[in-house]
Amino acid sequence: MEQDEDRTLARLKAFRQSCVEPLITRYRGRTVKLMGDGALVEFASVVDAVRCAVAIQQVCGGKEAKIPSSRRIRLRIGINLGDVIREADGDLYGDGVNVAARLEHLAEPGGVIISGTAYDHLQGKLDLPLEFIGERRVRSIERPVRIYRVRFGGTAARLRFKLRRPGRPAAALLLLLSLGAGAWWHGLQGPGQDTALPDRPAIAVLPFDDFSGGERQERLAGAFTEDLITELARTRSLLVIARNSVEAIKGNGTDVREVGRLLGVHYVLEGSLQVEPARIRINAQLIDAASGTHLWSERYDRPAGDLFRVRDEVLTRLVGTLTGYDGAIWTEWRERAQRRTPGSLTAWDYYLLAADPYRRHDRDGMLEAQRLVERAIVLDPGFARAWAFLAGIHEQDALNGWSGDRDRAWQKSDEAAQRAADLDPADAEVQLTLGNAHFRKGEVELGWQAWQRALELAPNNALVNRWVGGSIAQALGAERAHEGIRLVERSLNELDPLHPPFHYLTYAMPLYFAGRYADVVTALEKVPDPWLEVRVMLALSCAQAGFADQARQHAREVLRLDPGFNAEAWVDNDLYQPGGSAAALFIAGARKAGLPLCEKPGAAESFDPRNRLPGCDAERARIAASRS
């Protein structure tokens, strides 16, 4: 700081955002607050907290080891399991926090110190060398604290003393991080498996290089990468990292061993794809992430029409190498129904091209996306994903009133979703679209069957877990919210650890319907540049959590972004579900936040989106007109 304050602060911020925070998220931690150059983090699991601490010191510390010692950022970490007092704003106080803070001061730079209560709960749960370094009296704590140190790259001495277990369950686990001021650097563990690695084969498929720089080459290479990920995610026995997370480290020259530690995988697949008018050239290499050793490497030079055949050959070789060609995982993967591949490379390209205009989410963008998808369907009428995409386009038309015939748009969406499912019932994302169509029509059982089928077809697909988890409470009722939380947390923490921040909006939905309003606020505050939907959910959640001042602030932002906003018309246009319970909760939150309603209190409180409120007709028409 003395040598270069501005640059040091910038490095510290980047260090947190690029390495420390993603690992905290991955291990299901909650950052309670930042304190200068330190942070207070809460975990529900002692195992997750210790794994997170070790990963931070190994992964983040390993990156810093390349920097000259005088400018190196070092962390000290203290972990305690203990009772805490939780304030309304989410902050934590009490002896549980104080002990963690004292342990952090006792840790060496690059080290991890664990309290005796945390150690007791680790027994038999984590194979990690821990060294007993004695009992210490720490400031403001009357009783001595047993202290253990994580030994990186060593074997712990056998401990011979009677364990003293706490008399009652602890309320929270705290991980305190702070910069270490000493010059000593704790030795890092050499190349090898991260202690946080899962107990089943885990792989990251890095974005395939295209080498040409052309838009089409880049588009096809990205889609080829995603296709490999989608197919690998069909089995429960393989954990495959989502494309969002591998895209986050694209092009930064990260060594595969660091990729393995950062994403928590045993293996990394990398390669390249070149598409010419008549031929395709593909290189693929499977690498052991712990050692950097190439397990196999293959080159393919084939006619352009063989792209998907080559994809299947790569997958077969990959799964066979990872699991053995006669093992249970191999058998499971081979027996699971596979998606039908597009019959035309050009049709696939039109389908991919439609993504950019669709993301603009305006009338012209949707018309352009529809034109491209329909061209793909003309070239390949059996392309199920294209029909599912078309269903989504018509759904957006119906919600936004762009064509002026809402009922006809819904009918087209339903027909396209059913056509997609008829063409390829083994495509998980097609089943998601079909489930949406059933739920919208009130066919709850059929909708849930389709979503269950999607989870069965692609149990390790981050999108499928996130989609079902984020929508289940709206579709089936608030009593299913906890199931939704579990699915979204698995998607964000295990399958997509470097996910983009806007995915926290998906996480917020089941949290909201579970009544965890303060957690909704914590999640949505991570979303940069919040747009209207995020502001609405922040206003509702702050009001229902008792954060009155914040609720009023977000409500003002909602009305600034949409001066004509009213709650019923918003629900009517954007919240689909078969009953009125979700809508009633939304309306109650809007009233508490001070957001305007277009109906009198009695009608608003019994609002069911299946029924029209005459008092809101004008508002629905205004919203449709503004969106067109």
Disulfide bonds with the S-S distance in Angstrom:
Cys19-Cys60 2.15
Cys598-Cys616 1.84
